[in-house]
Amino acid sequence: MEIGMKAPDFTLPDKDGKLVSLSDYLGKKVVLYFYPKDNTPGCTRQACAFAGAYEAFKAKNVQVIGISKDSVASHVKFAEKYSLPFVLLSDTELEAIQAYGVWQEKKLYGKVSMGVVRTTFIIDESGNIAHIMPKVKPDTNAAEILEMI
């Protein structure tokens, strides 16, 4: 992935089972953030930070989309538990996760496994990648993006 290139389009189910495509948001800036797992401490802090800043994103005509490999049912519980107002997409087949290159080898306590590396992409109104933020910090990611845009 490189800044300026066309963002890979995808079609995935949201928490209500409705199919959503990135191309649905042409003409709007999109904050596309990939995260490892619903209801884990870091992912919850990141989602809540986006929820807290959601009105500011809306005021700037920016769509926030979170993607993980969790199921639609998991997203429903996660969104309800934390009152998440933005789009959560389920990528159980790793379609978008692999297209964006965020499925990578991770090391935790000496154990190596494959997983989603927390990464945020800003997609411009034309559907091109405007900014890439690898290995973001969950607590500050939303605020950093708001400053940028």
Residue pairs with C-beta under 8 A, 6 or more apart in sequence:
1 100
1 101
1 121
1 129
1 132
2 129
2 132
3 129
3 130
3 131
3 132
4 128
4 129
5 128
5 129
6 127
6 128
6 129
7 22
7 30
7 32
7 121
7 123
7 127
7 128
7 129
8 22
8 96
8 99
8 100
9 21
9 22
9 23
9 127
10 21
10 22
10 91
10 95
10 96
10 99
11 19
11 20
11 21
12 19
12 20
12 67
12 89
12 90
12 91
12 95
12 96
13 19
13 20
13 72
13 89
13 90
14 20
14 72
14 75
14 87
14 88
14 89
14 90
15 72
15 75
15 76
15 78
15 79
15 88
15 90
16 72
16 76
17 72
20 65
20 87
20 89
22 30
22 32
22 65
22 123
22 127
23 127
25 63
25 65
25 123
26 125
26 126
26 127
27 125
28 61
28 62
28 63
28 125
29 60
29 61
29 62
29 63
29 122
29 123
29 124
29 125
29 130
29 149
30 62
30 63
30 64
30 65
30 122
30 123
31 50
31 57
31 62
31 63
31 64
31 65
31 120
31 121
31 122
31 123
31 145
32 65
32 67
32 100
32 120
32 121
32 122
32 123
33 46
33 50
33 64
33 65
33 66
33 67
33 118
33 119
33 120
33 121
33 136
33 141
34 66
34 67
34 68
34 96
34 97
34 100
34 102
34 116
34 117
34 118
34 119
34 120
35 42
35 43
35 46
35 47
35 66
35 67
35 68
35 116
35 118
36 42
36 43
36 68
36 115
36 116
36 117
36 118
37 43
37 68
37 70
37 116
38 68
38 70
38 74
38 75
38 77
38 78
39 74
39 77
39 78
39 81
42 118
42 138
43 68
43 118
43 138
44 78
44 82
45 138
45 139
46 118
46 136
46 138
46 139
46 141
46 142
47 66
47 78
47 82
47 84
48 82
48 84
49 138
49 139
49 140
49 141
49 142
49 143
50 57
50 64
50 66
50 84
50 86
50 141
50 142
51 82
51 83
51 84
51 85
51 86
52 142
53 142
53 143
53 146
54 64
54 85
54 86
56 146
57 63
57 64
57 86
57 146
60 146
60 149
62 149
63 86
63 87
64 86
64 87
65 86
65 87
65 88
65 89
66 84
66 86
66 87
66 88
66 89
67 88
67 89
67 91
67 96
67 97
68 75
68 88
68 90
68 91
68 116
69 90
69 91
69 92
69 94
69 97
69 116
70 78
70 90
70 92
71 90
71 92
72 90
74 90
75 88
75 89
75 90
78 84
78 88
79 88
89 96
91 97
94 103
97 103
97 116
100 119
100 121
102 116
102 117
102 119
103 114
103 115
103 116
103 117
104 114
104 115
104 117
105 112
105 113
105 114
106 112
106 113
106 114
106 115
106 117
117 134
117 135
118 135
118 136
118 138
119 132
119 133
119 134
119 135
119 136
120 132
120 133
120 136
120 141
120 145
121 129
121 131
121 132
121 133
122 129
122 130
122 131
122 132
122 133
122 145
122 148
122 149
123 129
123 130
124 130
131 148
133 141
133 144
133 145
136 144
